[in-house]
Amino acid sequence: MNVQNRTIFSHDNLPVLRGIDSESIDLIYLDPPFNSNRNYAAPIGSDAAGAAFKDTWTLSDVDNAWHGEIADREPALYQAIHAAELTHGKGMKSYLIMMAVRLLEMKRVLKKTGSIYLHCDPTASHYLKMLMDTVFGKNNFKNEVVWNSATGVKNNTKSRFGRGHDIILFYGMSASKFNVQYEPLSEEYLKSHYTYKDEHGRRFSADNLNAPGAGGHRYEFLGVAKNWRMTEEQAHKWLAEGRIVHQSITPGSRVKIPRYKRYADESLGRPALDNWIEIGALNSQAKESTGYPTQKPVALLERIIKASSNKDDIVLDPFCGCATTCVAAERLQRHWIGIDISPKAVDLVRVRLENEVGMFGDVIHRTDIPKRSEKLPNYRTHKHTLFGKQEGLCNGCRTQFPFRNMTIDHIVPQSQGGTDHEDNLQLLCGACNSTKGSGTQAQLIARLKEQGVLQ
Ligand SMILES: C[S@@+](CC[C@H](N)C(=O)[O-])C[C@H]1O[C@@H](n2cnc3c(N)ncnc32)[C@H](O)[C@@H]1O
């Protein structure tokens, strides 16, 4: 892995992601702008004062080369974005292009055992799910988590229900890990399922007497002769330990049947479902609140990190904001990398790690782009494959050229973080290559149109 633990990048995440080694990350959580058509700023006087980000999108926010990159690497992805544009307009298209080009890089850096959680809201969640299905594979979709993000009564409740939830799209690669998470049993559940109390007031349910894995054993126990699914020795052991209740279970019945006392306070809880209601949103008075706009609670990140990673795994948050993911990962002894375009993130992570984790001075702050350490074959070795892929045509003027007259071009120029991977290479004839220079593919096409070479 070419990036050290506890690194925060103050940078646009796209070139940084392009510089991270392939298949090196165990878990990605991203909480990007939601296309909410708002701009966010932290209140003056808060720890986060000065932090701001915009969440309005137009085509001018999108590098023209991203269109081509998406259409070339994943044609279905570009189609999905086009469908969104037809129903939702150019703003949604621009937002989705910004997201798609980054999701392609996230897929590349994720390990085969890795998982990704994309935090969004109903503004774009349905379109983002199409992108995620295409990039990460529809069969790798695990859950659409509904998180109760409401902090109070929301506006706009006169003509519709107030909005009270965010969506988290969870995908796990083919060999991803998962640790079941449990939620405490609710008072209502305790009352309906743990209906008895022992002499110390401990709640229990009266369950069938079954020892795990035990076959049938015929004997008489507390006056009941039958095939028991536990050995006689086990039955007497539980009786001596006070784990057997011997009473009539059905009201009014005189038949007493021995049963197993399953105590509520020994239960792990209820395996968590995909609606996370008990993890509350942060309000401005919460102790952990930094004032950073859209800050998420540490408990939410702890749930995700515990479920989909283990100790020493590497967690990446490419839109880390005030670094909630980094704080949660540090607490849970995971390695972490955060990226945020706002320089405020690094200050906040330092403050938070000191205050919330008691950790001083170990954060690495970078403003450069990492260089991949993985050994790539020399890019020239791709020439034959590219020639076949393009059927001998120059990718600029679309003219047929002999193999020896073709030159290899980096679609995203190396100066902009473009790599030697085959998916970033194309063949151009000598004339088109010099026209493109260190520009983008879109600029080349525009020049060729100006020159009348292309229609
Ligand atoms: C919704 S906030 C994340 C909040 C974060 N989860 C937290 O708990 O603080 C989105 C963040 O994405 C950052 N951002 C937006 N565009 C970015 C880009 N291209 N590269 C890196 N960060 C970006 C913004 O600065 C903002 O901090």
The ligand as a Tripos MOL2 file, in Angstrom:
@<TRIPOS>MOLECULE
LIG
   27    29     1     0     0
SMALL
NO_CHARGES

@<TRIPOS>ATOM
      1 C1        -21.2560   15.8650    3.2070 C.3       1 LIG1
      2 S1        -19.6710   16.4730    3.5790 S.3       1 LIG1
      3 C2        -18.9000   15.1700    4.4690 C.3       1 LIG1
      4 C3        -19.1580   15.2260    5.9370 C.3       1 LIG1
      5 C4        -18.4200   14.1570    6.7170 C.3       1 LIG1
      6 N1        -18.9810   12.8570    6.5170 N.3       1 LIG1
      7 C5        -18.3840   14.4740    8.2000 C.2       1 LIG1
      8 O1        -18.9110   13.7150    9.0200 O.co2     1 LIG1
      9 O2        -17.8430   15.5270    8.5230 O.co2     1 LIG1
     10 C6        -18.9350   16.4170    1.9960 C.3       1 LIG1
     11 C7        -17.4890   16.8300    1.9590 C.3       1 LIG1
     12 O3        -16.9900   16.5950    0.6520 O.3       1 LIG1
     13 C8        -15.9670   17.5570    0.4100 C.3       1 LIG1
     14 N2        -15.7320   17.5690   -1.0410 N.ar      1 LIG1
     15 C9        -16.5450   18.0230   -2.0160 C.ar      1 LIG1
     16 N3        -15.9940   17.8080   -3.2280 N.ar      1 LIG1
     17 C10       -14.8040   17.1820   -3.0120 C.ar      1 LIG1
     18 C11       -13.7780   16.7030   -3.8770 C.ar      1 LIG1
     19 N4        -13.8660   16.8120   -5.2020 N.pl3     1 LIG1
     20 N5        -12.6970   16.1100   -3.3230 N.ar      1 LIG1
     21 C12       -12.5990   15.9850   -1.9700 C.ar      1 LIG1
     22 N6        -13.5490   16.4390   -1.1110 N.ar      1 LIG1
     23 C13       -14.6470   17.0190   -1.6260 C.ar      1 LIG1
     24 C14       -16.5140   18.8450    0.9990 C.3       1 LIG1
     25 O4        -15.4600   19.7500    1.3050 O.3       1 LIG1
     26 C15       -17.2250   18.3070    2.2540 C.3       1 LIG1
     27 O5        -16.3640   18.3700    3.3700 O.3       1 LIG1
@<TRIPOS>BOND
     1     1     2 1
     2     2     3 1
     3     2    10 1
     4     3     4 1
     5     4     5 1
     6     5     6 1
     7     5     7 1
     8     7     8 2
     9     7     9 1
    10    10    11 1
    11    11    12 1
    12    11    26 1
    13    12    13 1
    14    13    14 1
    15    13    24 1
    16    14    15 ar
    17    14    23 ar
    18    15    16 ar
    19    16    17 ar
    20    17    18 ar
    21    17    23 ar
    22    18    19 1
    23    18    20 ar
    24    20    21 ar
    25    21    22 ar
    26    22    23 ar
    27    24    25 1
    28    24    26 1
    29    26    27 1
@<TRIPOS>SUBSTRUCTURE
     1 LIG1         1 GROUP 0 **** ****
